[in-house]
Amino acid sequence: MRTLLLLALLTPAAFAGWKPLFNGKDMTGWKQVGWPGFTTEDGMLKTGGGMGLLYYEPASFSDTTVRIVFKTTGERGNSGVVIRMPDKPKDAWYGVHNGYEVQIDSSGDDWHCTGAIYSISKVSARNQKPTGEWNTLEIELKGDVTRVKLNGKLVNEYKEGQAVPERKQWYEPIRGPRANKGYIGLQNHDANSIVYFKEVSVKE
């Protein structure tokens, strides 16, 4: 009976080998740097405020797939998933310059839209759903290769060392190699960019 009860409590994600990093209730395990914009609402993480980064503090990850389920509330909804941060960030920009930001923004060009590695690697396709609908972003970290799937479609594949555009603005990532193992974070961008997250999970 006890075994059946435990099985009943397991989510489909747990059966598939996914480990939730967000518990669906509060920000246990997560730490905010920069502008304190994240809140929880109805079992979801909600962005707000100015530029900030909410990162998962207990562990860093390598050879991992990160799954993010999110929805935007407007055409200019702006956020991102920051990966490959070698150390715990001290400020909101650490992840942008020392890791990679997998962009969430339906309005950007191919280098700055959902699924792009911000200004480093452009998308090969656009596959974001309309405002208000849930999207699934899967980011595979395998050695020095990063693959991004959006709603089941491969939209980006980047290998360390491949050619990248010249850095043009201070807020664009510093060019150079990134760590194979690093911390994971979610970006809050500005007060008008409200993005909801209902799942953050990893499969190692």
N, C-alpha and C positions, 0 to 999 in steps of 0.2 A: 504493500500500500504506500509506504514512504517513497519507494522508488518511483511509483506511478505519479505521485504528487510532485516530485522533483522534476520529472519529465514534463509534466503539464506546465510547470512554471518556466521552462526553457523557451526562449524565443526562437523563431526560425533562423535568425542570424547565429545563435549559439549552436544549433544543430549543424550549421554549415561550416563551423570552425572559426567564426568571427568573434573577436573579443571587443565588447563595447568599451570605449573610453569615456563616453558620456552616459551617465546612468539614467537620463530621462527625468531627473528630479531637480538636481542642483549642480553646482560646479565643483563638486568634490574631485580632487586630483588636478584641477586646473588653476592656473595662476595668471593674473592679468598684469601686463606692463604697458606703459604709455597711458593713453586716455582710457579711463575705466568705463567702457561702453557696453560690455556684455551683461545681459540679464537673462533670467529664465522666465518663461511664460508658457503655461499650458503644456509643460513637458518638453519644451523646446528651448534651445539657445537663441537669443535674439541680439543682433548687433545694434549699436547706437553710438551716440557721442562723437568724438573725433578719432584721430588715428591711434589705434591701439592693437595689442596682440594678446590673445588668450591662448596660452600654451599648456600642453599636458606635461606636468612636472615630474611624475614618478619614474619615467623611463624614456630612453631614446630607442630608436628602431633602425634596423637594417634588413635588407631582403624581406620586405614587408609590402603588403598591399593595404592602402588606407582607403576606407570607404566613407564617403560623406554624402548624406542626403539633405538637400537644401531646397529652399524656394526663395525667390525674390518677390518684392512687393511693388516694384516699379521698373520701368525700362532702364533706369540708370542705377539699379541696385549694384553696389560695388562691395566686394569682399575678396577673400582669397584663402587658400590653404597653404601654409608655409611649411616646407619640408627641408630635411637635410641641415638643420641648424646644429652645428657641432657642439655648442654649449648652451646653457640656459640663457635666454635673452635678458638683457638688462633694460632694454628700451624697445619701443615699437618698431624701429627701423632695423634692428639687429638681424632679424630674419630675412628681410628684403635683401640686405647687402652681404650676408654670410651664408644664407640658405637659398632656396628658390621659392618663389611665390607662384603657385598654380592659380591663375586668376579666375575670379567669378565676376563677370560683367558682360551682359549681353550686348552692350552698346559699343564696345571697343572694336578696334580693327583686329586683324588676324594675329597680331603680336600682343594684343592687350585684351583679348576677350576670354570668355569662359573656356578653360582647357589649355590656354596658352601658358607657358612658363614665362612670366612677365618680362617682355622685351628681350628674351633670350631665345626662345623657340616658339614659332608660330603654330597655330592649329592647321591641320590638314582638312578639317571639315568643321562645320558648326552644327551642333545637335542639341542646343538648349531648348527646353520647353517654354511655352509662354509664361508670362508673369502669373504668379499664384499657383503654378503647378510644381509638383515635386520633381527634382532632378537627382540622379545618382551619379556621383563622381567617384571613380576608382583610380587611384594613383599607385602604380606598381613601382617599387624601388628594388632594383635587382642589380647589385654591384654598382657600376657607374652608369647604368641606364635607367631612365625614368620614362615610364609609359603612362599615358593618361587616357582613360575611357570616360566618355560622357553619355549616360543613358545607353550603355552597352556597346557604343561605337568607339573604336580607337581614333582619337583626334590629335594625338601628339606622341612623338617618340623622340627622346633626346639622349645622346650619348656624350659623356664628358669628352672635351677636346674638339668637338665638331665646330665649324665656323659659326660665329654669332655676330650680330650687328654691333657696330661701334656704339659705345655708351654716349648718350647725348645730353642727359639731364641728371642732376644730382640725385634725384629720387629713383632713378633706375638702378638695378643691381650692379654692384661692383663685379666686373668680369673676373673669371678665374675658376678653378676647380672647386667642387664642394665635397663635403665628407660623405662617405658611404653609409655612415651611421649618424643619426641626428634626431633632434626633437621635432615635434609636430605642433603647429599652432593654427589658430583661426584669426583672421584679421577683421577688426572693426574699422571702417574707413571714414565715415562722416555721419552727421546727424540725419541726413536725408537718404542715406543708403541703408535701408532696413532689410536684412537678410535673416531668414530663420533656418536653423539646423535641427533636425530631429534625430539624426544618427551620426555618430563618429565612431567607427570601428576599425580594427586592424586584423589582418590574418598574416601570421608569420610563417 
